[in-house]
Amino acid sequence: MTSRFDVGPLPDGTTLLHIGAPKTATSALQSALTNANEQLLDLGVRVPLGQGNHNQLVRHLAYGKAEADGFALVRRMHEEFEQDSRLRVVSSELCSQMTIKKGRAVYDSLPGPVHVVLTLRNFADLLPSQWQQRVKLGETRTLDEWLDEVLDDPESLDLSPVPAYHQRDNRWLLSRWIEIAGAENVTVAVLDRSDRRSVYRIFEHLLGLEDGLLEGDNLNESLSAAEAEFLRSFNIAAEHLPRNQRYMKVVDRGIARAIRQYQGELPPSAPVAIPEAYVDPASRAGRAFADAVTATGVRVMGDLGELSAPPRRVGATADSTWDHLPVGVAAEMVRDLFIEGNSELFAEVTDFDARLSADRMNRTSGAQPAREESAAPAGSGGRTGSSGGEADPVAAGTRVASAAQAIPSLASRVVARALRTLLPRTRPEATRGVRIAPSGTVLTDLVSGAPEDRRVRDLWTRSARVWRRARDTHRIGAGVLESSSALESASRRWLAALGRGGRLTFDGWLAGGGRDAGMVLGAMVRALGRGTVTLESTPLGVEPAAALARCEMARRANELLGNAKGPAFSRPRVLGHVLPEALDRVPASEATLRSLARADAKVERLVKRGAVRDARVSIKPLGTARTPESISAADALPLLVAIVEDMVVD
């Protein structure tokens, strides 16, 4: 074994307590300790619990109330430490963020003698890494804005709000641990930027190991400037959400991890680097720390001059951002968020049938079971005016049923319009407080006279038998069908299906057959009689074709989640809150357009024969568009925020 350091290895019987600081290759070291656990045991070095990351253990030692199995972890640690070993190693960067009281609780819980090791690195390189970490936890400020606060007084040894370098108990980082352990029991190790194995060499030397034994994985890869800016934009869009542990976990392990996982599919971007204006303040902060370390008299491994040396890179992140993302990558982010947010369920369920769960979801929500994603062309002729003339008011006391395709936002407007059209004598106050269930069913009685005289229900079925039952059992005497053009009507229902977890494309959704408007209209006429059914059209908030990218992102996410072996995939219902309710263009093929035209013709024939009354308003014809392969960052963020909000807000 050869040594590059002036200090010797730790004496036998010592417990090495590595306290970080964060972003100083801590994760890489902990990975190396885990990978080499068996070899270390053979050499007399014991790493408790068989893993190098002891955050959970240390949290319980400090606070006495961590996870439910915390006491078991502490008991297991003591049992392992009672066995013969030459040295013991505990590593947790949480220690660098503790007060003296909490740090002493950890220190006193370990078998002595205990030697504390603090790792440091170049400050100008450290600070951009610290900002990235804060962005993963919800930071909304730019790097420049954040550095203005951190380097407000570079020589103060208080780099708030960087957790490890923020003064606690009016003491800076190293002085707290000197009070706990004594200067003779503390080593400061400075990483060498020119040596990729620097952190491994330091601990190989302290533990008396051969050079090359420790080798870890890069478990905490840095974000590029554009990746960090996208995540910061997400935090801004989600600024109304609480920054609780669940938020930080879901965002870090969902969005941030997905960004790193799909880096090869995203537009390239330069690494985050410290801006030129902050290089000198960062160097002054590093020099102040180096001088303070020297004054304490602790052991030092490496060159303290590294702390204040010029950074590896200088740059700016202000203009580093993505305009667009691949739709597939955005959908993968949605999938990862759902799975991470429901990780407990996925851990418990190993064989969950997605189709069965989808059917259960549909049954409980009142939607059409099993085939809610598939439907034949729906709608009417997209025409203006009325061939049937103005309808006479329906007599007071007549119960009315509406067919609004089980789209809640649409059904409420259809019902209100039906009341104005068919029931002009209804008192205005009778239409207030209408509530629409997820299936579209109107739950509130609407009265014209006594409260029991009138009830409006939403039905969407082509079965004349169902309509006859409604007529005979519920005394339904009139009907209202919400209908514009077949293309618009079908697109509305497709969008609603996506919001409920639908996975099919527009063409695929229509190809399955089902309940088009002509069939529903025919069933209503056969059951209720000629002249008792009125066609209505309700204009919705139409969004441009750009919103198609959002729909495609949701559809692909539903597709990915539908193949997952776990219950979390049913959560895409939250997407219904952020998807458009109507589009000005839809991704329809020529074959689909011909099919929709035939559906329009079927409705027109019923109108011309006088079987129904036509009260539709003019609807602007829809166009067609190709399915997008990219989505703007501004369009993707609302979906991601809605999903996280559904998970972190009780």
C-alpha positions as CSV (number, residue, x, y, z in Angstrom):
1,M,0.0,0.0,0.0
2,T,1.3,3.4,-1.0
3,S,0.3,6.7,0.6
4,R,0.0,10.2,-0.8
5,F,-1.1,11.8,2.5
6,D,0.8,13.2,5.4
7,V,-1.5,11.7,8.1
8,G,-1.6,8.0,8.9
9,P,-4.4,5.5,8.8
10,L,-6.9,5.3,11.7
11,P,-5.8,3.1,14.6
12,D,-7.6,-0.3,15.1
13,G,-10.8,-0.2,17.1
14,T,-11.9,3.2,15.7
15,T,-15.3,4.0,14.3
16,L,-15.0,6.3,11.3
17,L,-18.0,8.7,11.2
18,H,-18.1,10.4,7.7
19,I,-20.4,13.4,7.9
20,G,-20.3,14.7,4.3
21,A,-20.6,17.5,3.4
22,P,-23.2,17.1,0.6
23,K,-22.1,17.2,-3.0
24,T,-18.6,16.0,-2.2
25,A,-18.8,12.6,-3.8
26,T,-20.7,11.2,-0.8
27,S,-23.1,9.1,-2.8
28,A,-20.2,7.6,-4.8
29,L,-18.3,6.7,-1.6
30,Q,-21.4,5.1,0.0
31,S,-21.9,3.1,-3.2
32,A,-18.3,1.9,-3.1
33,L,-18.7,0.8,0.6
34,T,-21.8,-1.1,-0.3
35,N,-20.2,-2.8,-3.4
36,A,-17.1,-3.8,-1.4
37,N,-18.9,-4.9,1.8
38,E,-17.9,-8.5,1.8
39,Q,-14.3,-7.7,0.9
40,L,-14.2,-5.1,3.7
41,L,-15.5,-7.7,6.2
42,D,-12.7,-10.0,5.2
43,L,-10.3,-7.2,5.9
44,G,-11.8,-6.4,9.3
45,V,-13.7,-3.3,8.3
46,R,-17.4,-3.4,9.2
47,V,-20.0,-1.3,7.4
48,P,-23.3,-1.7,9.4
49,L,-26.4,-2.9,7.7
50,G,-24.4,-4.0,4.6
51,Q,-24.8,-0.6,3.0
52,G,-22.8,2.6,2.9
53,N,-25.7,5.1,3.2
54,H,-26.7,5.4,6.8
55,N,-29.1,8.4,6.6
56,Q,-32.0,6.4,8.0
57,L,-29.9,5.0,10.9
58,V,-28.4,8.4,11.7
59,R,-31.8,10.1,11.6
60,H,-33.0,7.7,14.2
61,L,-29.9,8.1,16.4
62,A,-30.3,11.9,16.3
63,Y,-34.1,12.3,16.7
64,G,-35.2,8.9,18.1
65,K,-38.3,8.9,16.0
66,A,-37.5,8.2,12.3
67,E,-39.0,5.4,10.3
68,A,-41.0,2.7,12.0
69,D,-38.1,0.2,11.8
70,G,-35.6,2.7,13.2
71,F,-35.2,0.9,16.6
72,A,-34.6,-2.3,14.7
73,L,-31.8,-0.6,12.7
74,V,-30.1,0.7,15.8
75,R,-30.3,-2.7,17.5
76,R,-28.9,-4.4,14.4
77,M,-26.0,-1.8,14.2
78,H,-25.1,-2.5,17.9
79,E,-25.2,-6.3,17.3
80,E,-22.9,-6.0,14.3
81,F,-20.5,-3.7,16.1
82,E,-20.2,-6.1,19.0
83,Q,-18.6,-8.6,16.6
84,D,-14.9,-8.6,16.2
85,S,-13.7,-6.0,13.6
86,R,-10.7,-3.9,13.1
87,L,-12.5,-0.7,12.1
88,R,-16.1,0.5,11.7
89,V,-17.6,2.9,9.2
90,V,-20.8,5.0,9.4
91,S,-21.5,7.5,6.6
92,S,-24.3,10.1,6.5
93,E,-24.2,13.7,5.1
94,L,-27.1,14.5,7.4
95,C,-24.6,14.9,10.2
96,S,-23.1,18.0,8.6
97,Q,-26.5,19.7,8.8
98,M,-27.1,18.9,12.5
99,T,-27.0,21.1,15.6
100,I,-24.5,20.3,18.3
101,K,-27.2,18.6,20.4
102,K,-28.3,16.3,17.5
103,G,-24.7,15.7,16.4
104,R,-23.7,14.7,19.9
105,A,-26.6,12.2,20.1
106,V,-25.2,10.5,17.0
107,Y,-21.6,10.6,18.2
108,D,-22.4,9.2,21.6
109,S,-24.4,6.3,20.1
110,L,-21.4,4.9,18.3
111,P,-18.8,2.7,19.9
112,G,-15.6,4.6,20.6
113,P,-13.2,5.9,19.9
114,V,-15.0,7.8,17.1
115,H,-13.1,9.8,14.4
116,V,-15.0,12.3,12.4
117,V,-14.2,12.9,8.7
118,L,-15.4,15.9,6.8
119,T,-15.0,16.0,3.0
120,L,-14.8,19.4,1.2
121,R,-14.3,20.4,-2.5
122,N,-13.7,23.5,-4.6
123,F,-16.3,26.1,-3.7
124,A,-16.7,27.6,-7.1
125,D,-17.6,24.1,-8.4
126,L,-19.5,23.2,-5.3
127,L,-22.1,26.0,-5.4
128,P,-23.7,25.2,-8.8
129,S,-24.0,21.6,-7.6
130,Q,-25.7,22.8,-4.4
131,W,-28.1,24.9,-6.4
132,Q,-29.0,21.9,-8.6
133,Q,-29.8,19.9,-5.5
134,R,-32.0,22.7,-4.2
135,V,-33.8,22.8,-7.5
136,K,-34.6,19.1,-7.1
137,L,-36.2,20.0,-3.7
138,G,-38.3,22.9,-5.0
139,E,-36.0,25.9,-5.5
140,T,-37.5,28.5,-7.8
141,R,-34.7,31.1,-8.0
142,T,-32.2,31.3,-10.8
143,L,-28.6,30.4,-10.1
144,D,-27.7,34.1,-10.1
145,E,-30.5,35.0,-7.6
146,W,-29.5,32.1,-5.3
147,L,-25.8,33.0,-5.4
148,D,-26.6,36.6,-4.5
149,E,-27.9,35.3,-1.1
150,V,-25.3,32.6,-0.6
151,L,-22.3,34.9,-1.3
152,D,-23.7,38.0,0.3
153,D,-20.8,37.9,2.8
154,P,-18.3,35.4,1.5
155,E,-15.9,35.5,4.5
156,S,-18.6,34.9,7.1
157,L,-18.3,31.1,7.0
158,D,-22.1,31.1,6.8
159,L,-23.2,30.3,3.3
160,S,-27.0,30.3,3.9
161,P,-29.2,28.8,2.6
162,V,-26.8,25.9,1.8
163,P,-27.8,23.5,4.6
164,A,-24.4,22.1,5.6
165,Y,-22.7,25.5,5.5
166,H,-25.5,27.4,7.3
167,Q,-24.5,28.4,10.8
168,R,-26.3,26.6,13.6
169,D,-25.9,27.3,17.3
170,N,-24.0,30.4,16.0
171,R,-21.3,28.0,15.0
172,W,-19.9,27.2,11.6
173,L,-19.8,23.6,10.3
174,L,-16.4,22.4,11.5
175,S,-16.5,24.2,14.8
176,R,-19.7,22.3,15.8
177,W,-18.0,18.9,15.3
178,I,-14.8,20.0,17.0
179,E,-16.9,20.8,20.1
180,I,-18.6,17.4,19.9
181,A,-15.5,15.2,19.1
182,G,-12.4,17.4,19.9
183,A,-10.0,18.7,17.2
184,E,-7.7,15.6,17.6
185,N,-10.6,13.4,16.5
186,V,-11.5,15.3,13.3
187,T,-10.0,15.0,9.8
188,V,-10.8,17.4,6.9
189,A,-10.3,15.7,3.6
190,V,-10.1,17.9,0.5
191,L,-11.0,16.3,-2.9
192,D,-8.5,16.6,-5.7
193,R,-10.3,17.6,-8.9
194,S,-7.5,16.2,-11.1
195,D,-8.0,12.7,-9.6
196,R,-11.4,10.9,-10.3
197,R,-10.6,8.4,-7.6
198,S,-9.7,11.1,-5.0
199,V,-12.5,10.3,-2.5
200,Y,-11.8,6.6,-2.8
201,R,-8.1,7.0,-2.2
202,I,-8.8,9.1,0.9
203,F,-10.9,6.5,2.6
204,E,-8.7,3.6,1.4
205,H,-5.8,5.3,3.2
206,L,-7.8,6.0,6.4
207,L,-9.0,2.4,6.5
208,G,-5.7,0.9,5.7
209,L,-6.8,-0.7,2.4
210,E,-5.0,-1.4,-0.8
211,D,-5.3,1.2,-3.5
212,G,-8.1,0.4,-5.9
213,L,-10.4,-1.6,-3.6
214,L,-13.1,1.0,-3.4
215,E,-15.0,1.8,-6.6
216,G,-18.6,3.2,-6.6
217,D,-21.3,4.1,-9.0
218,N,-22.3,7.6,-10.0
219,L,-25.7,7.6,-8.3
220,N,-26.2,11.4,-8.3
221,E,-25.5,12.6,-11.8
222,S,-25.6,16.3,-12.3
223,L,-28.3,18.0,-14.4
224,S,-27.4,20.0,-17.4
225,A,-28.3,23.7,-17.5
226,A,-31.4,23.1,-19.6
227,E,-32.5,20.2,-17.4
228,A,-32.1,22.3,-14.3
229,E,-34.0,25.1,-15.9
230,F,-36.9,22.8,-16.9
231,L,-37.1,21.5,-13.3
232,R,-37.0,25.1,-11.9
233,S,-39.8,26.0,-14.3
234,F,-41.8,23.1,-12.9
235,N,-41.2,24.4,-9.4
236,I,-42.5,27.8,-10.4
237,A,-45.6,26.3,-12.0
238,A,-46.1,24.3,-8.8
239,E,-45.3,27.1,-6.4
240,H,-48.7,26.8,-4.8
241,L,-48.0,23.3,-3.6
242,P,-46.5,22.5,-0.2
243,R,-42.8,21.7,-0.2
244,N,-43.3,18.7,2.0
245,Q,-41.3,15.5,2.0
246,R,-43.6,13.9,-0.4
247,Y,-43.3,16.7,-2.9
248,M,-39.5,16.6,-2.7
249,K,-39.4,12.8,-3.1
250,V,-41.8,12.7,-6.0
251,V,-40.1,15.5,-7.9
252,D,-36.6,14.3,-7.3
253,R,-37.2,10.7,-8.0
254,G,-39.9,11.3,-10.6
255,I,-39.1,14.2,-12.8
256,A,-35.4,14.7,-12.1
257,R,-34.6,11.0,-12.4
258,A,-36.7,10.8,-15.6
259,I,-34.7,13.7,-17.0
260,R,-31.4,12.0,-16.3
261,Q,-32.7,8.7,-17.6
262,Y,-33.7,10.1,-21.0
263,Q,-30.9,12.5,-21.5
264,G,-30.0,10.9,-24.8
265,E,-33.4,11.8,-26.2
266,L,-33.4,15.4,-25.1
267,P,-31.8,18.4,-26.8
268,P,-28.1,18.6,-25.6
269,S,-27.2,21.3,-23.1
270,A,-24.0,22.5,-21.4
271,P,-23.4,21.7,-17.7
272,V,-24.4,24.2,-15.1
273,A,-21.4,26.5,-14.3
274,I,-20.8,29.4,-12.0
275,P,-21.3,32.8,-13.7
276,E,-18.2,34.9,-14.1
277,A,-19.5,37.6,-11.6
278,Y,-19.5,35.0,-8.8
279,V,-16.1,33.4,-9.3
280,D,-14.2,35.9,-7.1
281,P,-16.8,35.8,-4.2
282,A,-16.7,32.0,-4.3
283,S,-12.9,31.9,-4.2
284,R,-13.0,34.3,-1.2
285,A,-15.4,32.0,0.6
286,G,-13.2,29.0,-0.1
287,R,-10.1,30.9,1.2
288,A,-12.0,31.9,4.3
289,F,-12.9,28.2,5.0
290,A,-9.3,27.1,4.3
291,D,-8.0,29.6,6.8
292,A,-10.6,28.6,9.4
293,V,-9.7,24.9,9.0
294,T,-6.0,25.7,9.4
295,A,-6.7,27.7,12.6
296,T,-8.5,24.8,14.2
297,G,-5.5,22.4,14.1
298,V,-7.5,19.4,12.8
299,R,-5.8,16.8,10.6
300,V,-5.9,17.7,6.9
301,M,-5.7,15.4,3.9
302,G,-5.2,17.1,0.6
303,D,-4.6,20.7,-0.4
304,L,-6.7,23.3,1.2
305,G,-5.8,25.6,-1.7
306,E,-8.3,23.5,-3.7
307,L,-11.1,25.2,-1.9
308,S,-10.4,28.6,-3.4
309,A,-8.9,27.6,-6.8
310,P,-10.5,28.8,-10.1
311,P,-13.5,26.7,-11.2
312,R,-13.4,24.1,-13.9
313,R,-16.1,26.0,-15.9
314,V,-17.5,29.4,-16.1
315,G,-20.8,30.1,-17.8
316,A,-24.4,31.3,-17.5
317,T,-27.7,29.5,-17.4
318,A,-30.1,32.3,-18.2
319,D,-30.8,31.3,-21.8
320,S,-30.4,27.5,-21.3
321,T,-33.8,26.0,-21.6
322,W,-35.9,23.7,-23.8
323,D,-38.6,25.0,-26.1
324,H,-39.9,21.5,-26.8
325,L,-39.6,18.0,-25.5
326,P,-40.2,14.7,-27.3
327,V,-43.8,13.6,-26.5
328,G,-42.6,10.2,-25.5
329,V,-40.1,11.6,-23.0
330,A,-42.8,13.8,-21.5
331,A,-45.1,10.7,-21.2
332,E,-42.3,8.8,-19.5
333,M,-42.1,11.6,-16.9
334,V,-45.8,11.2,-16.2
335,R,-45.4,7.4,-15.9
336,D,-42.4,7.8,-13.5
337,L,-44.3,10.4,-11.4
338,F,-47.3,8.0,-11.0
339,I,-45.1,5.0,-10.1
340,E,-43.0,7.0,-7.7
341,G,-46.0,8.6,-6.1
342,N,-47.5,5.2,-5.5
343,S,-44.3,3.3,-4.8
344,E,-45.8,1.7,-1.7
345,L,-48.6,0.2,-3.6
346,F,-46.3,-1.1,-6.3
347,A,-44.1,-2.7,-3.7
348,E,-47.0,-4.6,-2.3
349,V,-48.7,-5.6,-5.6
350,T,-46.7,-7.8,-7.9
351,D,-49.4,-9.2,-10.2
352,F,-52.1,-6.6,-10.8
353,D,-54.3,-6.9,-13.8
354,A,-54.5,-3.5,-15.4
355,R,-57.6,-4.2,-17.5
356,L,-59.6,-5.5,-14.5
357,S,-58.6,-2.4,-12.5
358,A,-59.7,-0.1,-15.3
359,D,-63.1,-1.8,-15.5
360,R,-63.5,-1.4,-11.7
361,M,-62.6,2.3,-12.0
362,N,-65.2,2.8,-14.8
363,R,-67.9,1.0,-12.8
364,T,-67.3,3.0,-9.7
365,S,-67.2,6.3,-11.6
366,G,-70.4,5.4,-13.5
367,A,-68.7,5.5,-16.9
368,Q,-69.4,2.9,-19.6
369,P,-67.5,-0.2,-18.5
370,A,-64.9,-2.2,-20.4
371,R,-65.2,-0.3,-23.7
372,E,-65.2,3.3,-22.6
373,E,-62.2,3.9,-24.8
374,S,-63.9,2.7,-28.0
375,A,-66.9,4.3,-29.7
376,A,-68.2,4.7,-33.2
377,P,-68.6,8.0,-34.9
378,A,-70.9,10.3,-32.9
379,G,-72.7,13.5,-33.6
380,S,-74.9,15.1,-36.3
381,G,-74.7,17.1,-39.4
382,G,-72.9,20.2,-38.2
383,R,-75.6,22.3,-39.8
384,T,-77.2,25.6,-38.8
385,G,-80.8,26.4,-38.1
386,S,-83.8,24.1,-37.9
387,S,-85.6,22.0,-40.4
388,G,-88.1,21.1,-37.7
389,G,-89.0,24.7,-36.7
390,E,-89.3,26.1,-33.2
391,A,-90.6,23.6,-30.7
392,D,-93.5,24.2,-28.4
393,P,-92.6,24.2,-24.7
394,V,-92.9,20.9,-23.0
395,A,-95.8,20.9,-20.6
396,A,-95.0,21.5,-17.0
397,G,-94.6,18.3,-15.1
398,T,-92.8,16.5,-17.9
399,R,-89.6,14.8,-17.0
400,V,-86.7,15.3,-19.4
401,A,-83.7,13.1,-20.1
402,S,-80.5,14.5,-21.7
403,A,-77.8,12.6,-23.6
404,A,-74.5,14.4,-23.1
405,Q,-72.0,11.6,-23.6
406,A,-71.1,11.3,-19.9
407,I,-68.8,14.4,-20.1
408,P,-69.5,16.3,-16.8
409,S,-68.5,19.8,-18.0
410,L,-70.7,19.3,-21.1
411,A,-73.6,17.7,-19.4
412,S,-74.2,20.6,-17.0
413,R,-74.4,23.0,-19.9
414,V,-76.6,20.7,-21.9
415,V,-79.0,20.4,-19.0
416,A,-79.1,24.2,-18.4
417,R,-79.7,24.8,-22.2
418,A,-82.4,22.1,-22.3
419,L,-84.2,23.8,-19.4
420,R,-84.1,27.2,-21.2
421,T,-85.2,25.7,-24.5
422,L,-87.8,23.2,-23.3
423,L,-89.0,24.6,-20.1
424,P,-89.3,28.3,-20.5
425,R,-91.8,28.6,-17.6
426,T,-89.2,27.1,-15.1
427,R,-88.4,29.5,-12.4
428,P,-84.7,30.8,-12.6
429,E,-84.0,29.6,-9.0
430,A,-85.0,26.1,-10.0
431,T,-81.9,25.7,-12.2
432,R,-79.4,26.7,-9.5
433,G,-77.1,24.3,-7.8
434,V,-77.1,21.7,-10.5
435,R,-74.5,19.0,-9.7
436,I,-73.1,16.6,-12.3
437,A,-71.6,13.3,-11.2
438,P,-68.5,11.9,-13.0
439,S,-70.8,9.9,-15.2
440,G,-72.7,13.0,-16.2
441,T,-75.8,12.2,-14.2
442,V,-77.7,15.2,-12.9
443,L,-78.1,14.7,-9.1
444,T,-80.3,17.7,-8.3
445,D,-84.0,17.8,-9.0
446,L,-85.0,20.7,-11.2
447,V,-88.5,21.8,-10.5
448,S,-91.3,23.6,-12.4
449,G,-94.0,23.5,-9.8
450,A,-93.7,21.0,-7.0
451,P,-90.1,19.6,-6.2
452,E,-91.2,16.1,-7.3
453,D,-92.5,17.2,-10.6
454,R,-89.3,17.3,-12.6
455,R,-86.0,15.4,-12.7
456,V,-83.4,15.7,-15.5
457,R,-81.2,12.7,-16.0
458,D,-78.2,12.2,-18.3
459,L,-78.3,9.1,-20.5
460,W,-76.1,8.1,-23.5
461,T,-77.3,4.8,-24.8
462,R,-78.5,3.5,-28.2
463,S,-80.8,1.0,-26.5
464,A,-84.5,1.8,-27.1
465,R,-85.3,-0.6,-24.3
466,V,-83.4,1.5,-21.8
467,W,-85.2,4.6,-23.0
468,R,-88.6,2.9,-22.7
469,R,-87.7,1.9,-19.2
470,A,-86.8,5.5,-18.5
471,R,-90.2,6.5,-20.0
472,D,-92.2,4.0,-18.1
473,T,-90.4,3.8,-14.8
474,H,-89.3,7.5,-14.4
475,R,-92.1,9.0,-16.5
476,I,-89.6,10.5,-18.9
477,G,-91.6,12.3,-21.6
478,A,-89.0,14.3,-23.5
479,G,-85.4,14.1,-24.5
480,V,-82.5,16.4,-25.4
481,L,-79.5,15.2,-27.4
482,E,-76.3,17.2,-27.3
483,S,-75.0,17.1,-30.8
484,S,-72.8,19.2,-33.1
485,S,-71.0,17.6,-36.0
486,A,-69.9,14.0,-35.7
487,L,-66.3,14.9,-35.8
488,E,-66.6,17.5,-33.0
489,S,-68.8,15.3,-30.9
490,A,-66.5,12.3,-31.2
491,S,-63.4,14.4,-30.4
492,R,-65.1,15.7,-27.2
493,R,-65.7,12.1,-26.1
494,W,-62.2,11.0,-27.0
495,L,-60.7,13.9,-24.9
496,A,-63.0,12.8,-22.0
497,A,-61.7,9.2,-22.4
498,L,-58.1,10.4,-22.2
499,G,-58.9,12.1,-19.0
500,R,-60.2,8.9,-17.6
501,G,-57.1,6.9,-18.6
502,G,-57.8,6.1,-22.2
503,R,-54.9,4.7,-24.2
504,L,-56.2,4.6,-27.8
505,T,-55.5,7.1,-30.6
506,F,-58.5,9.0,-32.1
507,D,-58.8,6.6,-35.0
508,G,-58.3,3.5,-32.8
509,W,-60.9,4.8,-30.3
510,L,-63.5,5.2,-33.1
511,A,-62.8,1.9,-34.7
512,G,-64.3,-0.2,-31.8
513,G,-67.9,0.5,-32.7
514,G,-70.4,1.7,-30.2
515,R,-73.0,4.4,-29.6
516,D,-73.0,7.1,-32.3
517,A,-75.4,10.0,-32.0
518,G,-77.6,8.7,-34.8
519,M,-78.2,5.4,-33.0
520,V,-78.9,7.2,-29.7
521,L,-81.2,9.7,-31.4
522,G,-83.1,6.8,-33.1
523,A,-83.6,5.0,-29.8
524,M,-84.9,8.2,-28.2
525,V,-87.4,8.8,-31.0
526,R,-88.6,5.2,-30.9
527,A,-89.1,5.2,-27.1
528,L,-90.4,8.8,-26.6
529,G,-92.2,9.5,-29.8
530,R,-91.8,11.9,-32.8
531,G,-91.4,15.5,-31.9
532,T,-90.4,14.9,-28.3
533,V,-86.6,14.9,-28.8
534,T,-84.6,18.1,-29.4
535,L,-81.1,18.4,-30.8
536,E,-78.9,20.9,-28.9
537,S,-75.3,22.0,-29.5
538,T,-73.2,23.5,-26.8
539,P,-70.0,25.4,-27.8
540,L,-67.1,24.6,-25.6
541,G,-63.8,26.3,-24.9
542,V,-61.9,25.3,-28.1
543,E,-58.1,25.1,-27.9
544,P,-55.8,25.2,-30.9
545,A,-54.1,22.2,-32.5
546,A,-51.0,22.9,-30.3
547,A,-53.0,21.3,-27.4
548,L,-52.9,18.1,-29.3
549,A,-49.4,17.6,-28.0
550,R,-50.8,17.6,-24.5
551,C,-53.4,15.0,-25.5
552,E,-50.8,12.8,-27.0
553,M,-48.6,13.1,-23.9
554,A,-51.5,12.0,-21.8
555,R,-52.4,9.2,-24.1
556,R,-48.9,7.8,-24.2
557,A,-48.6,8.1,-20.4
558,N,-51.9,6.2,-20.1
559,E,-50.5,3.6,-22.4
560,L,-47.3,3.2,-20.4
561,L,-49.2,3.1,-17.1
562,G,-51.8,0.7,-18.5
563,N,-49.1,-1.9,-19.0
564,A,-47.7,-1.4,-15.4
565,K,-48.2,-4.2,-12.9
566,G,-49.7,-2.0,-10.2
567,P,-52.7,0.1,-9.3
568,A,-51.1,3.5,-9.8
569,F,-52.0,3.6,-13.5
570,S,-55.6,4.4,-12.6
571,R,-54.5,7.8,-11.4
572,P,-54.5,9.4,-14.9
573,R,-58.0,10.4,-14.2
574,V,-56.4,13.6,-12.8
575,L,-55.3,14.4,-16.4
576,G,-59.0,15.2,-17.2
577,H,-58.5,18.5,-15.2
578,V,-55.8,19.8,-17.5
579,L,-56.8,18.4,-20.9
580,P,-58.8,20.6,-23.3
581,E,-62.5,19.9,-23.5
582,A,-62.5,20.7,-27.3
583,L,-60.0,21.2,-30.1
584,D,-60.1,23.0,-33.4
585,R,-58.3,20.1,-35.0
586,V,-58.2,16.4,-34.4
587,P,-55.8,13.6,-35.6
588,A,-58.4,11.9,-37.9
589,S,-57.6,9.8,-40.9
590,E,-59.5,9.9,-44.2
591,A,-61.2,6.7,-43.4
592,T,-62.4,8.0,-40.1
593,L,-63.7,11.2,-41.7
594,R,-65.7,9.2,-44.2
595,S,-67.2,7.2,-41.3
596,L,-68.1,10.4,-39.5
597,A,-69.8,11.8,-42.6
598,R,-72.1,8.8,-42.7
599,A,-73.0,9.3,-39.0
600,D,-73.9,13.0,-39.9
601,A,-76.1,11.8,-42.7
602,K,-78.0,9.5,-40.4
603,V,-78.9,12.3,-38.1
604,E,-79.8,14.6,-41.0
605,R,-82.4,12.0,-42.2
606,L,-84.1,12.0,-38.9
607,V,-84.2,15.8,-38.9
608,K,-85.6,16.0,-42.4
609,R,-88.4,13.5,-41.6
610,G,-89.5,15.7,-38.7
611,A,-88.7,13.1,-36.1
612,V,-86.7,15.5,-34.0
613,R,-86.6,19.2,-33.4
614,D,-83.4,21.0,-34.4
615,A,-82.2,23.8,-32.1
616,R,-78.5,23.6,-32.8
617,V,-76.3,26.6,-33.0
618,S,-73.7,27.1,-35.7
619,I,-70.5,25.2,-35.0
620,K,-67.2,26.1,-36.8
621,P,-66.1,23.0,-38.7
622,L,-63.0,21.3,-37.3
623,G,-59.9,20.6,-39.2
624,T,-57.5,17.7,-39.0
625,A,-53.9,17.6,-37.9
626,R,-51.1,15.0,-37.6
627,T,-50.3,13.5,-34.2
628,P,-47.5,15.6,-32.8
629,E,-44.1,14.1,-31.8
630,S,-43.0,17.0,-29.6
631,I,-44.6,19.1,-26.9
632,S,-43.7,22.6,-25.7
633,A,-42.4,22.8,-22.2
634,A,-45.2,25.3,-21.4
635,D,-47.8,22.7,-22.5
636,A,-46.1,19.8,-20.6
637,L,-45.8,21.5,-17.2
638,P,-49.5,21.8,-16.4
639,L,-49.9,18.0,-16.7
640,L,-46.9,17.3,-14.5
641,V,-48.0,19.8,-11.9
642,A,-51.6,18.4,-11.8
643,I,-50.2,14.9,-11.2
644,V,-47.9,16.0,-8.4
645,E,-50.7,18.1,-6.8
646,D,-52.9,15.0,-6.8
647,M,-50.2,13.2,-4.8
648,V,-49.0,15.7,-2.3
649,V,-52.1,17.6,-1.4
650,D,-54.4,15.8,1.1
